Amino acid sequence: MNKSEGKVALVTGGSRGIGAAVALRLAREGADVVLTYERDSESAAKVVDQIKAEGRRGLAILADSADVAAVIGAVDETAATFGGLDVLVNNAGVFLVGPAEDLGPSEFDRTMAVNVRAPFVASQAAARHMGNGGRIGSNMAERTVFPGFSLYATSKTALIGMTKGLARDLGPRGITVNLVHPGPTDTDANPAGGPDADMIRGLTALGHYAEPDDIAATVTYLTGVDARYITGTTISVDGGFAI
């Protein structure tokens, strides 16, 4: 029996990159998987087709993570369609960078809405559907090594406190909450062949980028029974980027 056999998982921002890798890894482990996307319906449909090719049920939901109603609606639709919810992976995010003096209130508000409020609201909604053994997790970056990342780093660091607080609140119900720190990962947003890739590789201890499935492997582990005593913590999967 696969480790996620019979589970229902929701992965926000699951149409590409790390989110898609997590969705597919969970499907291969036996979970039915719902993913949200904001714009790229074609990529979302391809991921759903791959989930179904694994013999699992799949569904893509259009949802802007800046819209509270859309976030809650995606959680509730997942539970209603597949008969429950066992795993929530808060993966969707925005990456607005630039000199601090150039980032105005609109950039601040959208960054916080997507990167902080959405995971909190989604976790609240998911907890209403979860029983003992429920799993909630988020992905983020830990280290700020370049200028222009002040707003992004602020939003992502907030998830550390959220993870610890939710873990304390939901622990008595047997629900774990954890945070994964990905390092440089070969995605469309940060390709291993990009113009800054050699410099970025040089900041890691291992000297290379991660594949999305490297991150997905850890996220999937945290959703399983073997991780039942891990909660309120952060785990770096970064090739030594933050040391």
N, C-alpha and C positions, 0 to 999 in steps of 0.2 A: 504494500500500500504506500502510495506517495505521501510525503510529509504534509502536504496541503490538501489531501483528498477530502472533498466534500465542503471545503471552505468557500466563502464568498468574499472577494476582495475588490476594493475600489482604489484605483490609482489615479490621482489627479495629474493632469498634464502628461498623459500616457501615450500620446500619439507618436513620440519620437524620442531619441536620445536615451537617457537613463530611465525615464518613465516607461518607455516602450520595452526596454530590456527587463525592467522589474515585472511588468505585466506578463510578458512571455515566460519569464522564469517561474512565476507563480502558476501559470497555466501548465507548464511542464511538470510542476510538482503536484498538480491535481486540482487546483482551484478554478472556480468560475470567476471571471475577471471583467469588471466594468472599468472603463477609462473615461476621463473627461478630456476635452480639447476645446480650444478657443477659436481657431481659424482653419487648421489644416484637416479638413474632413477626409481628404483622400488618404493621407497617412494614417489617420485614425481607423478608417475602414480596413486598411491593409493589416494593421495590428489585430483588429478583431478577427479577420480571416485567419490569421496565424494562430490566434487563440483557439478558434474552432477546429483548425487542422490538428490541434493537440487533443481533440476530443472533448473540449470543455466549452461551456457556454460563454459567450462574449457579447459585450454591448458597449457602444460609444455614445456619450452624452455631450452635447454642446453646452458648455458652461464657462462663462467668464468668471474667473476666481475673484475679481473685484466686486462681483454682484453677490451680496449675502444670500438673497433668495435663490439664486442659481446654485450656489454651493450647497445649501441645505436641501434644495430640490434634488440634486444629484445623489446625495446620500440616501434620501428617502426613496427615490426611484430605484436605486440599487437594491435596497432592502425589500421593496414591494415586488420587484420583478423576479428576484432570485430567492425570495423567502427568508431573508436575513442578511446580516453583515458581520463578518468575523475579522476582517483586516482592512485598515485604512492606511494608505501611503500618501502622505502630503508631499507631492513632488512638484506641482506647478509653481512657477515663480517668474518674476520679471527681473531684468538685469539692466537697471538704469544707472550708468556711471558717468562721471565727469567731475570737474573741479567743484568743490563744495559750494563755492560762491555762485556757481551757475545752475545749481539744482534748486528749483523753486518749489512752492507749496504743492503744485499739481504733481510733480515727480515724487515728492515726499508722500503725498496721500496715496497715489497708486501703488508705490512700492510697499507701503505698510499694509494697504488693503489686500494685496495679493500675497505677499510674503509672510505676513504676520496674522492679520485678521482672518483670512481664509482658512489657514490650518487650524486656528482656534475654533472657528465656527464649525468647520467640518468635523473636528474632533468632538465637539459638544453634541452635534447631531448624530455622529456615529455611535457614541457611547449610549445613546438612548436605545439603540438596536442591539448592542453587544451584550453577551453574557460572559460567564467565566471563561477565560482563555482568549478574550478579544485582544487584538493587537493594533496599536496606533504608532505610526512613525513618520518622520520627516527627513528630508535631505537638505543639506546646507553646506556652505563653505566656511572654514574656520579661520583661515589666515589671510591677512590683508598685506600683500607684498608689493602692490602697485599703488600709485596715487590715483585718486578718482573714485575710490571704492567706499567712501565714508557712508553714503546712504545705504548702499547694498549691505555693507557689513553691519550697520546698525539694525537693519531689518532681520538679518539672519541670526545675529547674536541674541535677539529677543526670543528666538525659538529655544534657546538653552533653558531660560527661565520657564517658558511655557511647558517644556518637556518635564522638568522637575516638578512643577506644580500639578500638572495633570497626572503624572505618575503617582503622586501622593494622594490626590483626590480619588483616583480610579483603582488604586491598588487593592482596597478592601473588596472590590468586585472581581478581582482576578484578571483585570485588564492591565496590560503592560504598555508603556509609552517610552519610546526611545528615539534617538536622533543619530543619523549617519552623516559624517563629514566626508563627502567625496573630494578627492584631489583633482588634478588635471585629468580630464576624461575625454577621450576622442569622440566628440559629437559635432553636429553641425555648428553649434555655438562656439566651440573651442577645438577646432580640428587639429589633429596631431601633425598635419602638414601645413599649418597656418604660418603666417609671417613671424610670429613670436614664439613658435613652438620650441625651437632649440633652447632659447633662454628659459622657458618654463620647465622643460625637461631637466635643465641644469639645476633647478631648485628642488628637485626630488632626490631622495636618497637612492632610488632604484634607477633613475636616469631615463624613465620612459613614462608615457601616458598610460592611464588605465583604459581598458575596454569597458563599455557600459555594463557588460555582464559581470565584471568584477565587483561593481557596486551592487548590482542586483543580487549577487550571491549572498552578500551580507544582509541586505534588506530581507531577503527570503528566509535566511536563517533566523532572523529576529521574529519572524511571523510563526515559527514552528514551536513545537512542544519542547524541544531541546533548549529553547531560550526562555522558558517560563519563569526563571528566576532572575532575569535581566530586565531592569526597568529604571527609568529616570536617568539614564546614562547617555553619553555620546561616544560614538565609535568612529575613529578616523580610518578611512579606506583611501589613502592618499599617497602611497608609495614613499612615505617619509617627507612629504611636502611641508608639514607643519613642525618638524623637529629642528 
